[in-house]
Amino acid sequence: MVTAPQAVILLKSRQNVMNTVIITFDDGYENNYTEAFPLLKKYGFRGNFYVVGNDIGKEKNQDGLKKYMSFDQIKEMHDQGMEIGSHSMSHDPLTSIKPELLPWEIYQPLNLFYQKMNFWISGIAFPNGAFNDAIIAEIRKYYIENC
């Protein structure tokens, strides 16, 4: 099991990745911390957790169903080797965001994670898998990996 940045390095170095597995979790639900994180640690695996900036610490999502991880939980996972990345600030499909707001959706998670948890994130997972050339260009301005 490897993190997304490790997989990028493997791919760029043209190493054999046939038996490489990346485990990802999107949205930042608290069960990522309470259920997935302990299992990953137990078996010595590393996971990739893509968190929605505006939802960190919320008690319920917009449907009133899920609780989200706190900054302390996310930092603990990061400090124990899990990869933490952005899933944007709002979780709205990036293709639906007004062009003038797109930099905030993409860049603000970098600031948020650094200000609240003192580490930089390097990756982003597109909400709903939605992206286009303009979004890729904007992401390349700020993120090291995952483009």
C-alpha positions in Angstrom: 0.0 0.0 0.0 1.4 3.4 -0.9 0.2 7.0 -0.8 -0.8 8.9 -3.9 2.5 10.9 -3.9 4.5 7.7 -3.6 2.6 6.3 -6.6 3.4 9.4 -8.6 7.1 8.9 -7.9 6.9 5.2 -8.9 5.1 6.1 -12.1 7.5 8.9 -13.0 10.5 6.6 -12.4 8.9 4.0 -14.6 9.0 1.3 -11.9 6.7 -1.7 -12.1 3.5 -0.7 -10.3 1.5 -3.9 -11.1 1.2 -4.9 -7.5 0.8 -1.3 -6.1 -2.4 -0.5 -4.3 -3.6 3.0 -3.3 -6.5 3.2 -0.7 -8.4 6.5 -0.8 -11.2 7.9 1.4 -13.1 11.0 0.3 -15.1 13.7 2.2 -13.5 13.5 5.6 -16.2 11.6 7.5 -15.4 10.8 11.1 -15.6 7.0 10.4 -12.4 7.5 8.4 -10.8 8.2 11.7 -12.7 5.8 14.0 -12.9 2.8 11.6 -10.5 3.0 8.7 -7.5 4.6 10.4 -7.2 1.9 13.1 -7.4 -0.9 10.5 -4.8 0.7 8.3 -2.4 1.1 11.3 -3.1 -2.5 12.4 -2.0 -3.9 9.1 0.8 -1.4 8.5 -1.0 0.2 5.5 -1.1 3.9 4.5 -4.2 5.6 3.3 -5.0 8.7 1.4 -7.7 10.9 3.0 -9.2 13.7 0.9 -11.0 16.2 3.1 -13.6 18.9 2.4 -12.3 22.1 4.0 -15.6 23.6 5.0 -16.8 20.4 6.6 -14.0 19.8 9.1 -15.4 19.4 12.6 -19.1 19.6 11.5 -21.5 17.4 13.3 -23.6 16.6 10.3 -23.5 16.9 6.5 -26.0 18.7 4.4 -28.2 15.6 4.5 -27.9 15.4 8.3 -26.3 12.0 8.2 -22.6 12.0 8.8 -20.2 13.5 11.3 -16.9 14.8 10.0 -13.3 14.5 11.4 -11.9 17.3 13.5 -8.6 19.1 12.9 -7.0 17.1 15.8 -8.1 13.8 14.3 -6.8 14.7 10.8 -3.5 15.9 12.3 -3.0 12.7 14.3 -3.6 10.6 11.1 -1.1 12.8 9.2 1.5 12.5 12.0 1.1 8.7 11.9 1.9 8.5 8.1 -1.5 8.9 6.5 -1.6 11.2 3.4 -4.1 14.1 3.8 -5.3 15.9 0.7 -7.9 18.4 -0.4 -11.4 17.6 -1.7 -12.0 21.3 -2.2 -13.5 23.7 0.2 -17.2 23.1 -0.6 -17.4 19.7 -2.3 -19.2 21.3 -5.2 -18.2 19.9 -8.6 -15.3 22.2 -9.6 -16.8 22.4 -13.1 -19.8 24.2 -11.6 -17.8 26.8 -9.7 -17.7 30.3 -11.2 -14.2 31.0 -12.7 -13.5 33.9 -10.3 -14.2 31.6 -7.3 -12.2 28.6 -8.5 -8.9 29.7 -7.0 -10.5 30.0 -3.6 -12.0 26.5 -3.9 -8.6 25.1 -4.9 -6.1 27.2 -2.9 -7.9 27.8 0.4 -7.5 24.2 1.6 -3.7 24.6 1.4 -3.9 27.7 3.7 -6.5 26.1 6.0 -4.4 22.9 6.6 -1.2 24.8 7.2 -2.9 27.4 9.5 -4.8 24.8 11.6 -2.5 21.8 11.5 0.9 23.1 10.5 1.4 20.9 7.5 1.1 21.4 3.7 -1.0 19.1 1.6 0.2 18.1 -1.8 -2.8 16.5 -3.5 -6.4 17.0 -4.4 -9.3 14.7 -5.4 -11.9 16.2 -7.6 -15.4 16.3 -6.1 -17.7 14.1 -8.1 -14.7 13.4 -10.5 -15.5 16.7 -12.3 -12.7 18.6 -14.0 -11.7 20.2 -17.2 -8.5 21.9 -18.7 -9.1 25.1 -16.8 -9.3 23.3 -13.5 -6.2 21.3 -14.2 -4.3 24.6 -15.0 -5.5 26.2 -11.8 -4.5 23.2 -9.7 -1.0 23.1 -11.2 -0.5 26.6 -9.9 -0.8 25.4 -6.3 -0.4 21.6 -6.0 2.8 19.5 -6.3 1.2 16.2 -7.1 -1.9 14.5 -8.5 -2.1 16.4 -11.9 
